[in-house]
Structures are given as C-alpha cells and as structure tokens.
Amino acid sequence: MMQSTSSLLSLAIWCPIAFGFFILAFGRDSNRGLVRGVSLIGALASFLVTLPLIKNFDNAAHGLQFVEKYTWIEKFNVFYALGIDGISLWFVPLTAFITIIVVIAAWEVIEKQVAQYMGAFLILSGLMVGVFSATDGMLFYIFFEATLIPMYIIVGVWGGPNRVYAAFKFFLYTLLGSLLTLVAIIYLYIKAGHSFEIQVWHQLPLPMDVQILIFFAFFMAFAVKVPMWPVHTWLPDAHVEAPTGGSVVLAAIMLKLGAYGFLRFSMPIAPDASHYLSGFVITLSLIAVIYIGLVALVQADMKKLVAYSSIAHMGFVTLGFFVFNDMAAQGAIVQMISHGFVSGAMFLCIGVLYDRVHSREIADYGGVVNTMPRFAAFFVLFSMANCGLPATSGFVGEFMVILGAVKFNFWIGLLTATALIFGAAYSLWMVKRVIFGNIKHKHVAELTDLNGREFFMLGTLAICVLVMGLYPGVFTDSMQVSVTDLLKHVAVSKLVP
C-alpha cells in the first residue's frame, strides 16, 4: 500500500542523512576542505527542500498536510507515515537552518575527524526532522531514540575533558526515560486493534487509571528530554562538555523533541489525565522557572549559566501547554522556536570567546567591548533577547505564556512573570562582567574581533531574532488552527462510559 500527496518531508529527512553517510564513507582528514564544502552543500540543500513546506502550507486547513504513507513492516502494521500541521511546521526548517549554522561554526575550529563530525550532525538533522514529521508511533519512537546515537558520539568524541562522563549521563538518562514509553506504545498498538497510527490513538477511549499510567509513561521520556526539574541534571554536564556545535543543536532542537512529544502524545491520547495532572506539571514548570533561574544566577561558567537558563525557558513551554488556552499554548510553541535562535546564538557567542581564550569562566573576561565591539553588540542583543526584551523573539513567547497563565490563574501568571526578573538578572549580570568595564586580563587586550565567517553566523541569527520579535504573526498565524483543534480535542473526555 502507498499513499502520498508530497515527498517534501522525505526529502527533508533523507537529504541530510544521505549527505552525512556519503561524507562518512568518503571523507578523510587529508581533504578537510572538500569535506567542509560538501557538508555545507548538504546542509544548504537540506534547508532549501524545507522552504516549499512554508510556502505551500495552508494556514486555514485542519489536520495534517504534506502526507506520505507507505507500508513498511506489513506483518505488524507499521507504516512509514509522515505529515505535519501548524504545530510541527516551523521545527522542520528550523532544524535544517541550525544545521547550516553548526557546519559554518565548525569550519575553522574542528581540525581532526572533520568528516565524522560533519556527518554526525547531518545525520542527526535528518533524524530530528523525522521526529517532527512521523505520524506512525513506531516510526516516531525509532527516530526519537536514534537521535541519541549521533549526539552521544558528538559529545563523547569532540567534547571536553569529562566528555565520556557527560555522554554516558546524557545517554542513560534519555534512554532509560524512553523505556516506559515503548511499553505505552505497545499497549496502545494492541488496544487500537494493532495500529501504530498516532491519529487513531488520539480517538481511543481509555479509563482514567490507564490514562494516568500512559501519561506518566510518556512523561518519563519527554520530561527528561525537555528537561524538566528534577530530571534536568544531565543537561548542564552535556552542555559544558559538548563542542560548540553540539551545545547549539542540543539547546536549539533536541530539547524541543520532548516538548513536542507532550503535544503529540501526552495531551491528545490522555486528555483526562492531562487535566487531572496539570497542577503537577505546572508546579514542576514553576520550579524550573524560579529555582533554576536562581541557580543560573550563581554560575561562574558561561556555558553552565546558559544551560540553566535553557531549563528555565523550557519551564515556560511546559507551563504554557498545561494551562490549556490558545494564547499560552501558541506562546509556548513560539518560545520553542525563539529559544532555538536565541540559545543557539548564545552558545555560539561563548564558542567564539572560547576559541580565542580557551576559557568559559566569567572571571577570565571583562572589558571585551574594548577589543571586540562587533562581537559585544551581538552578545548584548542575544542576552537581551534571552531575558525577553520587547521587539526580540524572546519577548513574544514569554509574554503570550504569561498572558495565558494569568487568564488561567492570576497567581500562577504572577509567579511565571518572575522569570523575566530572574532572566534579566543572570543575563545582564553576565553581560556586565564579560563585556563591559575595564580590561582586566592581558589575553582580553589581545583579542581580535569577529572574522567574516563569525559575523555572518551571528548576523544571520540576529536577523532571525529581530524578525520574529517584530513580525510574530508569520509564526502564530500558521499554528493557530492546529493549536485550537488540539485544545478542543483535549477538552473532550475520553473516559470509557
């Protein structure tokens, strides 16, 4: 059996994977320049094939678009089934775009095993697009788990001194969290008459006790991936030890896989349990927003500070989902996209400094604006966006979530808004100590400003941050119908009469 209205999603998935395996097969350190060139061509091609998805997407349409469905494992009724709606639309081009940035970022930095490095990122890019596109439960699970392999290799091979520890911790947390999800997928498959189709699972009537068990089975995988407090401890270690490109992809895309899972699985499959347990999820989200914000404030390592800020920002996202209104849910998805640009840019900025000084300690800097004025301008912009400055992408999502939270409960909205205070505190204090003031160290006096490659990289992300901040309607218009449909579905009980 085959059914297809488009092959764009397959191209978006398999184009980077094909380039990745080609580079792994034929790339050598003796021809690093050629490997970099082919990697960039692969990343650009993978991004270009995602643009028609945006151009041809029908904002007013309900349900999935660009659907593909082919029989894969006939005996078990497993399909290679793809499709996207307004919720998943922007994550496909975002993934491909971030991959281009990562390839450019590594151009002069990675000198050994270049083919393996570039190949791992291209393969990872395709697998992540697969997660956002899969409409078959087993296909989703395979893509979801497969993303661990290249990221594990990236951290474990090109990371810092404690890379093996960080890679193992990352792998074990995320793998163990997903085992219960597999049990839930098998249960739903049997309950749905041997169907792995996610849309069928959405319509499946389930008693409350089963919904709660399924909710927690999915929660274990998605909460670790987000990551939510208290299963967040793998993230700072992974960020600190990962190479710059690894940190960028981890923060910009991989954390979104967990949040996306809540929208695709937890909420529509177990709507009654989602409402029943919403207080639990909101509490964990508020702890992430407030407590982790305070933890970020005392960090001495720039990467750790931004890593903890990522956890706080993702707390906004999960809170936005579980207050169950359009404004907050759309704001949470906007925040996910914005966080992709802003956190990626922050880690790139830290990477630029690390390439020159080989230190991420805030105390080793000071007065950088005197020697790197162009870099300082970008760093300040991204830091401001990180704490929600109006007219930047960081403001839009946070403001929408706060409005939605106030509509749900004033006090929850008030507590959510404290994130803006903590965000400003840790972001601006880092800026003050790193960028401004007098030059305190000789190595800072010898710094050189951004080269053309670095300027292009940060400049492109700066444009994205400003465009999204000034014209958020481009993003919200395309997701409005899908978010409304999801919330209507979640509002209807699925309890067995």
Stockholm file with secondary structure:
# STOCKHOLM 1.0

chainA/1-497         MMQSTSSLLSLAIWCPIAFGFFILAFGRDSNRGLVRGVSLIGALASFLVTLPLIKNFDNAAHGLQFVEKYTWIEKFNVFYALGIDGISLWFVPLTAFITIIVVIAAWEVIEKQVAQYMGAFLILSGLMVGVFSATDGMLFYIFFEATLIPMYIIVGVWGGPNRVYAAFKFFLYTLLGSLLTLVAIIYLYIKAGHSFEIQVWHQLPLPMDVQILIFFAFFMAFAVKVPMWPVHTWLPDAHVEAPTGGSVVLAAIMLKLGAYGFLRFSMPIAPDASHYLSGFVITLSLIAVIYIGLVALVQADMKKLVAYSSIAHMGFVTLGFFVFNDMAAQGAIVQMISHGFVSGAMFLCIGVLYDRVHSREIADYGGVVNTMPRFAAFFVLFSMANCGLPATSGFVGEFMVILGAVKFNFWIGLLTATALIFGAAYSLWMVKRVIFGNIKHKHVAELTDLNGREFFMLGTLAICVLVMGLYPGVFTDSMQVSVTDLLKHVAVSKLVP
#=GR chainA/1-497 SS CEEESCCHHHHHHHHHHHHHHHHHHHCCGGGHHHHHHHHHHHHHHHHHTTHHHHHTCCTTCCSCEEEEEEEEEGGGTEEEEEEECTTTTTHHHHHHHHHHHHHHHTTTTCCSSHHHHHHHHHHHHHHHHHHHHBCBHHHHHHHHHHTHHHHHHHHHHHSCTTHHHHHHHHHHHHHHHHHHHHHHHHHHHHHTTSCCBHHHHHTCCCCHHHHHHHHHHHHHHHHHHTTCTTSCTHHHHHHHHSCHHHHHHIIIIIHHHHHHHIIIIIHHHSHHHHHHTHHHHHHHHHHHHHHHHHHHHTCSBHHHHHHHHHHHHHHHHHHHHTTCCHHHHHHHHHHHHHHHHHHHHHHHHHHHHHHHHSCCBGGGCCCGGGTCHHHHHHHHHHHHHHTTCTTSHHHHHHHHHHHHHHHHCHHHHHHHHHHHHHHHHHHHHHHHHHTSSCCCSHHHHTCCCCCHHHHHHHHHHHHHHHHHHHCTHHHHHHHHHHHHHHHHHHHSCCCCC
#=GC SS_cons         CEEESCCHHHHHHHHHHHHHHHHHHHCCGGGHHHHHHHHHHHHHHHHHTTHHHHHTCCTTCCSCEEEEEEEEEGGGTEEEEEEECTTTTTHHHHHHHHHHHHHHHTTTTCCSSHHHHHHHHHHHHHHHHHHHHBCBHHHHHHHHHHTHHHHHHHHHHHSCTTHHHHHHHHHHHHHHHHHHHHHHHHHHHHHTTSCCBHHHHHTCCCCHHHHHHHHHHHHHHHHHHTTCTTSCTHHHHHHHHSCHHHHHHIIIIIHHHHHHHIIIIIHHHSHHHHHHTHHHHHHHHHHHHHHHHHHHHTCSBHHHHHHHHHHHHHHHHHHHHTTCCHHHHHHHHHHHHHHHHHHHHHHHHHHHHHHHHSCCBGGGCCCGGGTCHHHHHHHHHHHHHHTTCTTSHHHHHHHHHHHHHHHHCHHHHHHHHHHHHHHHHHHHHHHHHHTSSCCCSHHHHTCCCCCHHHHHHHHHHHHHHHHHHHCTHHHHHHHHHHHHHHHHHHHSCCCCC
//
